[in-house]
Amino acid sequence: MTGVQTCALPIWIAQLDAAGRRAELRIAALPSVAAGLLPRAVVEFERLSPSSTLTILDGPIGFLVERLREGAVSMVIGRLGEPAMMQNLSFTQLYQEVVDFVVRPGHPLLDAPRLEDIVHWPVIYPPANAAIRPLVERFLISHGIGVLNTAIETVSGAFGRVYTRESDAVWIISRGVVMNELAEGRLVRLPFETDLTRGPVGLLRRDDAEPEAEEGLFVSALTRTIAQMGLAG
């Protein structure tokens, strides 16, 4: 399994090495990418490089960047980090993404959705180490919303999906995390204009790293998948 292509990289043909072993690629992705884009890109990558072995790590941006710096992964796919975090790293933008406010079908807020009313409900909020945390904070402050009465801080997609469906919580989360649930009607987006939370999603790499053949193929798979999903526009 594996896959991806980026417009900036050449495309190589993956092969078994001289000992007949499978080529290996280790990547990392933020939860918004791991839940939405990545599974589709991996299908494409498998087609391009069927003899490769792909290892995928996900988690918060700070943790993944540390794995990148120590060489545990070749690239991180996610939002652009804070300037201090980006030292000696390169970033290639793939597309832009917004943050959504989502609830279960039938949630009382859907009858008369007003952003200021989220303070009356439990809120699943990005923790301090999440890439979207500063964007969400600025967005809420710009709408006069300060402290939330009941906030659960987590980036766990597994928890958020179940808790939101089984409670009256409002989940503040990157659209990619809940893309499938929104399309299938298992969760519903509150109709708030969240363009202020829009930010670039792309590839982070070490400046001193030499890309291998499988990286080029994976970037190719990514780029094709992004185009197929209509994310680049």
C-alpha positions as YAML, in Angstrom:
chain: A
units: angstrom
residues:
- id: 1
  name: MET
  ca: [0.00, 0.00, 0.00]
- id: 2
  name: THR
  ca: [1.16, 3.57, -0.56]
- id: 3
  name: GLY
  ca: [0.85, 6.50, -2.89]
- id: 4
  name: VAL
  ca: [1.36, 10.14, -3.84]
- id: 5
  name: GLN
  ca: [2.69, 12.72, -6.28]
- id: 6
  name: THR
  ca: [3.46, 16.40, -5.98]
- id: 7
  name: CYS
  ca: [3.79, 18.72, -8.92]
- id: 8
  name: ALA
  ca: [7.26, 19.82, -7.82]
- id: 9
  name: LEU
  ca: [8.81, 16.35, -7.85]
- id: 10
  name: PRO
  ca: [9.73, 14.02, -10.71]
- id: 11
  name: ILE
  ca: [8.05, 10.62, -10.91]
- id: 12
  name: TRP
  ca: [10.18, 7.47, -10.60]
- id: 13
  name: ILE
  ca: [9.34, 3.82, -11.15]
- id: 14
  name: ALA
  ca: [9.45, 1.84, -7.89]
- id: 15
  name: GLN
  ca: [11.37, -1.42, -7.94]
- id: 16
  name: LEU
  ca: [12.47, -4.12, -5.54]
- id: 17
  name: ASP
  ca: [16.03, -3.67, -4.38]
- id: 18
  name: ALA
  ca: [18.87, -6.02, -5.32]
- id: 19
  name: ALA
  ca: [18.01, -8.35, -2.44]
- id: 20
  name: GLY
  ca: [14.39, -8.58, -3.58]
- id: 21
  name: ARG
  ca: [13.02, -6.67, -0.61]
- id: 22
  name: ARG
  ca: [10.05, -4.35, -0.82]
- id: 23
  name: ALA
  ca: [10.74, -0.64, -1.01]
- id: 24
  name: GLU
  ca: [9.62, 1.16, 2.16]
- id: 25
  name: LEU
  ca: [8.12, 4.59, 2.70]
- id: 26
  name: ARG
  ca: [7.29, 6.11, 6.09]
- id: 27
  name: ILE
  ca: [5.05, 9.17, 6.22]
- id: 28
  name: ALA
  ca: [3.04, 11.11, 8.80]
- id: 29
  name: ALA
  ca: [-0.24, 12.99, 8.50]
- id: 30
  name: LEU
  ca: [-2.43, 15.21, 10.63]
- id: 31
  name: PRO
  ca: [-5.83, 13.69, 11.52]
- id: 32
  name: SER
  ca: [-7.63, 15.88, 8.96]
- id: 33
  name: VAL
  ca: [-5.50, 14.36, 6.20]
- id: 34
  name: ALA
  ca: [-5.47, 10.82, 7.61]
- id: 35
  name: ALA
  ca: [-9.28, 10.66, 7.66]
- id: 36
  name: GLY
  ca: [-10.14, 12.33, 4.36]
- id: 37
  name: LEU
  ca: [-7.49, 12.60, 1.68]
- id: 38
  name: LEU
  ca: [-4.99, 9.93, 2.71]
- id: 39
  name: PRO
  ca: [-7.03, 6.71, 2.27]
- id: 40
  name: ARG
  ca: [-7.89, 7.71, -1.30]
- id: 41
  name: ALA
  ca: [-4.30, 8.71, -2.04]
- id: 42
  name: VAL
  ca: [-3.02, 5.38, -0.72]
- id: 43
  name: VAL
  ca: [-5.29, 3.54, -3.17]
- id: 44
  name: GLU
  ca: [-3.67, 5.51, -5.98]
- id: 45
  name: PHE
  ca: [-0.20, 4.92, -4.57]
- id: 46
  name: GLU
  ca: [-0.80, 1.16, -4.47]
- id: 47
  name: ARG
  ca: [-1.57, 1.32, -8.17]
- id: 48
  name: LEU
  ca: [1.65, 3.24, -8.89]
- id: 49
  name: SER
  ca: [3.88, 1.21, -6.58]
- id: 50
  name: PRO
  ca: [2.33, -2.18, -5.78]
- id: 51
  name: SER
  ca: [5.60, -3.60, -4.43]
- id: 52
  name: SER
  ca: [6.10, -0.93, -1.76]
- id: 53
  name: THR
  ca: [5.42, -1.08, 1.96]
- id: 54
  name: LEU
  ca: [3.89, 2.08, 3.44]
- id: 55
  name: THR
  ca: [3.98, 3.02, 7.13]
- id: 56
  name: ILE
  ca: [1.63, 5.80, 8.26]
- id: 57
  name: LEU
  ca: [1.84, 7.75, 11.52]
- id: 58
  name: ASP
  ca: [-0.73, 10.32, 12.63]
- id: 59
  name: GLY
  ca: [-1.00, 12.71, 15.57]
- id: 60
  name: PRO
  ca: [-0.65, 16.39, 16.52]
- id: 61
  name: ILE
  ca: [1.64, 18.62, 14.47]
- id: 62
  name: GLY
  ca: [4.35, 19.05, 17.12]
- id: 63
  name: PHE
  ca: [4.74, 15.30, 17.61]
- id: 64
  name: LEU
  ca: [4.88, 14.64, 13.87]
- id: 65
  name: VAL
  ca: [7.43, 17.38, 13.21]
- id: 66
  name: GLU
  ca: [9.71, 15.85, 15.82]
- id: 67
  name: ARG
  ca: [9.44, 12.46, 14.08]
- id: 68
  name: LEU
  ca: [10.34, 14.20, 10.82]
- id: 69
  name: ARG
  ca: [13.39, 15.91, 12.32]
- id: 70
  name: GLU
  ca: [14.74, 12.66, 13.76]
- id: 71
  name: GLY
  ca: [14.28, 10.85, 10.44]
- id: 72
  name: ALA
  ca: [11.52, 8.49, 11.58]
- id: 73
  name: VAL
  ca: [9.32, 9.67, 8.67]
- id: 74
  name: SER
  ca: [10.16, 11.12, 5.25]
- id: 75
  name: MET
  ca: [7.39, 13.72, 5.16]
- id: 76
  name: VAL
  ca: [4.49, 15.15, 7.11]
- id: 77
  name: ILE
  ca: [1.21, 16.03, 5.39]
- id: 78
  name: GLY
  ca: [-0.70, 18.70, 7.25]
- id: 79
  name: ARG
  ca: [-1.23, 22.35, 8.00]
- id: 80
  name: LEU
  ca: [1.58, 24.88, 7.97]
- id: 81
  name: GLY
  ca: [3.03, 25.14, 11.48]
- id: 82
  name: GLU
  ca: [4.08, 28.17, 13.47]
- id: 83
  name: PRO
  ca: [7.32, 29.85, 12.21]
- id: 84
  name: ALA
  ca: [9.42, 28.55, 15.11]
- id: 85
  name: MET
  ca: [8.35, 25.00, 14.29]
- id: 86
  name: MET
  ca: [9.31, 25.34, 10.62]
- id: 87
  name: GLN
  ca: [13.04, 25.95, 11.10]
- id: 88
  name: ASN
  ca: [15.09, 23.91, 8.56]
- id: 89
  name: LEU
  ca: [11.92, 22.46, 7.05]
- id: 90
  name: SER
  ca: [10.38, 23.08, 3.65]
- id: 91
  name: PHE
  ca: [6.63, 23.38, 2.99]
- id: 92
  name: THR
  ca: [4.90, 22.72, -0.33]
- id: 93
  name: GLN
  ca: [1.25, 23.72, -0.38]
- id: 94
  name: LEU
  ca: [-1.25, 21.18, -1.75]
- id: 95
  name: TYR
  ca: [-4.63, 22.77, -0.98]
- id: 96
  name: GLN
  ca: [-6.45, 24.90, 1.60]
- id: 97
  name: GLU
  ca: [-8.85, 23.75, 4.28]
- id: 98
  name: VAL
  ca: [-11.32, 25.35, 6.70]
- id: 99
  name: VAL
  ca: [-12.54, 24.43, 10.17]
- id: 100
  name: ASP
  ca: [-16.18, 23.38, 10.59]
- id: 101
  name: PHE
  ca: [-18.60, 23.33, 13.50]
- id: 102
  name: VAL
  ca: [-20.47, 20.03, 13.35]
- id: 103
  name: VAL
  ca: [-23.26, 18.40, 15.35]
- id: 104
  name: ARG
  ca: [-25.42, 15.29, 15.24]
- id: 105
  name: PRO
  ca: [-28.51, 15.22, 13.00]
- id: 106
  name: GLY
  ca: [-31.46, 16.69, 14.91]
- id: 107
  name: HIS
  ca: [-29.33, 18.87, 17.20]
- id: 108
  name: PRO
  ca: [-31.38, 21.78, 18.67]
- id: 109
  name: LEU
  ca: [-28.91, 24.33, 17.24]
- id: 110
  name: LEU
  ca: [-29.93, 23.34, 13.71]
- id: 111
  name: ASP
  ca: [-33.37, 24.92, 14.24]
- id: 112
  name: ALA
  ca: [-31.91, 28.41, 14.76]
- id: 113
  name: PRO
  ca: [-28.12, 28.28, 14.33]
- id: 114
  name: ARG
  ca: [-26.29, 31.19, 15.95]
- id: 115
  name: LEU
  ca: [-22.58, 31.04, 16.63]
- id: 116
  name: GLU
  ca: [-22.87, 32.72, 20.03]
- id: 117
  name: ASP
  ca: [-25.18, 29.93, 21.22]
- id: 118
  name: ILE
  ca: [-22.48, 27.27, 21.14]
- id: 119
  name: VAL
  ca: [-21.54, 28.36, 24.68]
- id: 120
  name: HIS
  ca: [-24.72, 26.62, 25.89]
- id: 121
  name: TRP
  ca: [-23.56, 23.22, 24.69]
- id: 122
  name: PRO
  ca: [-20.56, 20.96, 25.28]
- id: 123
  name: VAL
  ca: [-17.80, 21.82, 22.80]
- id: 124
  name: ILE
  ca: [-15.03, 19.55, 21.48]
- id: 125
  name: TYR
  ca: [-12.16, 21.99, 21.10]
- id: 126
  name: PRO
  ca: [-8.67, 21.63, 19.58]
- id: 127
  name: PRO
  ca: [-5.98, 21.37, 22.30]
- id: 128
  name: ALA
  ca: [-3.09, 23.80, 22.66]
- id: 129
  name: ASN
  ca: [-0.73, 21.70, 20.52]
- id: 130
  name: ALA
  ca: [-3.18, 21.37, 17.60]
- id: 131
  name: ALA
  ca: [-2.33, 23.19, 14.35]
- id: 132
  name: ILE
  ca: [-5.83, 24.71, 14.14]
- id: 133
  name: ARG
  ca: [-5.96, 25.97, 17.74]
- id: 134
  name: PRO
  ca: [-4.73, 29.55, 17.01]
- id: 135
  name: LEU
  ca: [-7.11, 29.85, 14.06]
- id: 136
  name: VAL
  ca: [-10.09, 28.71, 16.12]
- id: 137
  name: GLU
  ca: [-9.20, 31.04, 18.99]
- id: 138
  name: ARG
  ca: [-8.94, 34.05, 16.67]
- id: 139
  name: PHE
  ca: [-12.20, 33.12, 14.96]
- id: 140
  name: LEU
  ca: [-14.15, 32.87, 18.22]
- id: 141
  name: ILE
  ca: [-12.65, 36.06, 19.64]
- id: 142
  name: SER
  ca: [-13.52, 37.93, 16.43]
- id: 143
  name: HIS
  ca: [-17.15, 36.92, 17.04]
- id: 144
  name: GLY
  ca: [-17.14, 37.97, 20.69]
- id: 145
  name: ILE
  ca: [-16.90, 34.48, 22.12]
- id: 146
  name: GLY
  ca: [-14.42, 34.07, 24.96]
- id: 147
  name: VAL
  ca: [-14.39, 31.23, 27.47]
- id: 148
  name: LEU
  ca: [-16.47, 28.16, 26.64]
- id: 149
  name: ASN
  ca: [-18.47, 26.80, 29.55]
- id: 150
  name: THR
  ca: [-17.87, 23.11, 28.81]
- id: 151
  name: ALA
  ca: [-14.93, 22.22, 26.58]
- id: 152
  name: ILE
  ca: [-13.35, 18.85, 25.88]
- id: 153
  name: GLU
  ca: [-9.92, 19.35, 24.31]
- id: 154
  name: THR
  ca: [-8.85, 16.57, 21.94]
- id: 155
  name: VAL
  ca: [-7.78, 15.85, 18.37]
- id: 156
  name: SER
  ca: [-9.08, 12.27, 18.56]
- id: 157
  name: GLY
  ca: [-11.26, 11.68, 15.55]
- id: 158
  name: ALA
  ca: [-12.44, 8.34, 16.95]
- id: 159
  name: PHE
  ca: [-13.69, 10.01, 20.14]
- id: 160
  name: GLY
  ca: [-15.13, 13.05, 18.38]
- id: 161
  name: ARG
  ca: [-17.19, 11.05, 15.89]
- id: 162
  name: VAL
  ca: [-18.85, 8.88, 18.52]
- id: 163
  name: TYR
  ca: [-19.30, 11.54, 21.22]
- id: 164
  name: THR
  ca: [-20.79, 14.06, 18.80]
- id: 165
  name: ARG
  ca: [-23.29, 11.56, 17.41]
- id: 166
  name: GLU
  ca: [-24.36, 10.44, 20.89]
- id: 167
  name: SER
  ca: [-24.56, 13.82, 22.63]
- id: 168
  name: ASP
  ca: [-25.45, 17.48, 22.04]
- id: 169
  name: ALA
  ca: [-21.81, 18.46, 21.64]
- id: 170
  name: VAL
  ca: [-20.54, 20.92, 19.04]
- id: 171
  name: TRP
  ca: [-17.33, 19.65, 17.45]
- id: 172
  name: ILE
  ca: [-14.88, 22.25, 16.14]
- id: 173
  name: ILE
  ca: [-12.72, 20.34, 13.69]
- id: 174
  name: SER
  ca: [-10.93, 20.52, 10.35]
- id: 175
  name: ARG
  ca: [-13.27, 19.61, 7.51]
- id: 176
  name: GLY
  ca: [-11.07, 16.75, 6.33]
- id: 177
  name: VAL
  ca: [-11.59, 14.85, 9.59]
- id: 178
  name: VAL
  ca: [-15.38, 14.70, 9.13]
- id: 179
  name: MET
  ca: [-15.57, 14.72, 5.33]
- id: 180
  name: ASN
  ca: [-17.03, 11.21, 5.15]
- id: 181
  name: GLU
  ca: [-19.49, 11.72, 8.02]
- id: 182
  name: LEU
  ca: [-20.83, 14.93, 6.48]
- id: 183
  name: ALA
  ca: [-21.23, 13.32, 3.06]
- id: 184
  name: GLU
  ca: [-23.10, 10.35, 4.56]
- id: 185
  name: GLY
  ca: [-25.31, 12.48, 6.85]
- id: 186
  name: ARG
  ca: [-23.98, 11.00, 10.10]
- id: 187
  name: LEU
  ca: [-22.90, 14.50, 11.16]
- id: 188
  name: VAL
  ca: [-24.18, 17.91, 10.06]
- id: 189
  name: ARG
  ca: [-22.26, 21.13, 9.52]
- id: 190
  name: LEU
  ca: [-23.63, 24.21, 11.26]
- id: 191
  name: PRO
  ca: [-24.02, 26.96, 8.62]
- id: 192
  name: PHE
  ca: [-21.40, 29.34, 10.02]
- id: 193
  name: GLU
  ca: [-19.06, 31.26, 7.74]
- id: 194
  name: THR
  ca: [-15.64, 30.00, 8.84]
- id: 195
  name: ASP
  ca: [-13.43, 31.29, 6.04]
- id: 196
  name: LEU
  ca: [-11.23, 33.05, 8.65]
- id: 197
  name: THR
  ca: [-10.02, 29.59, 9.67]
- id: 198
  name: ARG
  ca: [-8.84, 28.73, 6.15]
- id: 199
  name: GLY
  ca: [-5.22, 27.61, 6.02]
- id: 200
  name: PRO
  ca: [-2.79, 25.80, 3.73]
- id: 201
  name: VAL
  ca: [-2.31, 22.04, 3.87]
- id: 202
  name: GLY
  ca: [0.86, 20.67, 2.32]
- id: 203
  name: LEU
  ca: [4.02, 18.61, 2.56]
- id: 204
  name: LEU
  ca: [6.66, 19.26, 5.21]
- id: 205
  name: ARG
  ca: [10.15, 17.89, 4.58]
- id: 206
  name: ARG
  ca: [13.62, 18.33, 6.02]
- id: 207
  name: ASP
  ca: [15.75, 20.74, 3.99]
- id: 208
  name: ASP
  ca: [18.72, 18.36, 4.09]
- id: 209
  name: ALA
  ca: [16.85, 15.21, 3.03]
- id: 210
  name: GLU
  ca: [17.23, 13.65, -0.40]
- id: 211
  name: PRO
  ca: [13.86, 12.38, -1.71]
- id: 212
  name: GLU
  ca: [13.69, 8.72, -2.65]
- id: 213
  name: ALA
  ca: [11.80, 7.18, -5.57]
- id: 214
  name: GLU
  ca: [8.78, 6.13, -3.50]
- id: 215
  name: GLU
  ca: [8.37, 9.67, -2.17]
- id: 216
  name: GLY
  ca: [7.97, 10.95, -5.72]
- id: 217
  name: LEU
  ca: [5.36, 8.30, -6.44]
- id: 218
  name: PHE
  ca: [3.48, 9.07, -3.27]
- id: 219
  name: VAL
  ca: [3.44, 12.78, -4.05]
- id: 220
  name: SER
  ca: [2.14, 11.92, -7.52]
- id: 221
  name: ALA
  ca: [-0.67, 9.90, -5.95]
- id: 222
  name: LEU
  ca: [-1.48, 12.76, -3.57]
- id: 223
  name: THR
  ca: [-1.61, 15.33, -6.34]
- id: 224
  name: ARG
  ca: [-3.85, 13.20, -8.53]
- id: 225
  name: THR
  ca: [-6.18, 12.44, -5.63]
- id: 226
  name: ILE
  ca: [-6.43, 16.10, -4.66]
- id: 227
  name: ALA
  ca: [-7.42, 16.94, -8.24]
- id: 228
  name: GLN
  ca: [-9.99, 14.12, -8.33]
- id: 229
  name: MET
  ca: [-11.53, 15.31, -5.05]
- id: 230
  name: GLY
  ca: [-11.67, 18.92, -6.22]
- id: 231
  name: LEU
  ca: [-9.63, 20.16, -3.26]
- id: 232
  name: ALA
  ca: [-7.07, 22.19, -5.20]
- id: 233
  name: GLY
  ca: [-9.63, 24.75, -6.34]
...
